[in-house]
């Protein structure tokens, strides 16, 4: 018999001994976050032309910052999306920050010459000379907005100190 179990856990079913967060086991929350991040990365990667596909062709090869502006926001957005897929105790509206972060991520990861709005506004040469150097900053802004949204979302879910007599093992 394992001596680290408490007397209350001895007779408890295995499911109740599983560490949970927001009423969902940690591993399930992690799987949701990974699945959402993969979906985000696939959608942005295809539309930005980073992932080869027959629909969109990237004219300018992807640089390191394009890849970072694609994958890092995907990880943060996946975790943020997973928080919406589990029960949440309080409302926390972060839609504006999350949406703006997603759009900035797409602009930062995308081909500067393939973006019709940029080419329409400043031309192909302007897209390469002015917009392309701004893409790393757009990627940082995207990551910042998504990070702030995730922080705000996790802050309302943070475990509160347990009152006397309450079991707080679910958050360890």
Long-range contacts (C-beta under 8 A, 24 or more apart in sequence): 8-167, 19-169, 19-170, 19-171, 19-172, 20-170, 21-86, 21-157, 21-170, 21-171, 22-83, 22-86, 22-87, 22-88, 22-89, 22-157, 23-86, 23-87, 24-86, 24-87, 29-82, 29-86, 32-81, 32-82, 32-85, 32-86, 33-78, 33-79, 33-81, 33-82, 34-78, 35-78, 36-77, 36-78, 36-79, 36-81, 36-82, 36-85, 37-74, 37-75, 37-77, 37-78, 37-79, 37-81, 38-74, 38-78, 39-78, 40-73, 40-74, 40-77, 40-78, 40-81, 40-102, 41-70, 41-71, 41-74, 44-70, 44-73, 44-74, 44-102, 44-105, 44-106, 44-109, 45-70, 45-109, 47-106, 47-110, 48-106, 48-109, 48-110, 48-111, 49-110, 49-111, 49-114, 50-109, 56-114, 57-114, 58-111, 58-114, 59-111, 59-113, 59-114, 60-111, 60-112, 60-113, 60-114, 60-128, 60-132, 62-109, 62-111, 65-108, 65-135, 65-136, 65-139, 66-108, 66-109, 66-110, 66-135, 67-109, 68-139, 69-105, 69-108, 69-109, 69-135, 69-136, 69-138, 69-139, 69-142, 69-143, 70-105, 70-108, 70-109, 72-139, 72-143, 73-101, 73-102, 73-105, 73-139, 73-142, 73-143, 73-146, 74-105, 76-101, 76-143, 76-146, 76-147, 76-150, 77-101, 77-102, 77-105, 77-146, 79-150, 80-146, 80-149, 80-150, 80-153, 83-150, 83-153, 83-154, 83-157, 88-156, 88-157, 89-156, 89-157, 90-156, 92-152, 92-153, 92-155, 92-156, 94-148, 94-149, 94-150, 94-152, 94-153, 97-145, 97-146, 97-148, 97-149, 97-152, 98-145, 98-146, 98-149, 100-145, 101-141, 101-142, 101-143, 101-144, 101-145, 101-146, 101-149, 102-142, 102-146, 103-142, 104-138, 104-139, 104-141, 104-142, 104-145, 105-139, 105-142, 105-143, 105-146, 107-135, 107-138, 107-142, 108-135, 108-136, 108-138, 108-139, 108-142, 109-135, 109-139
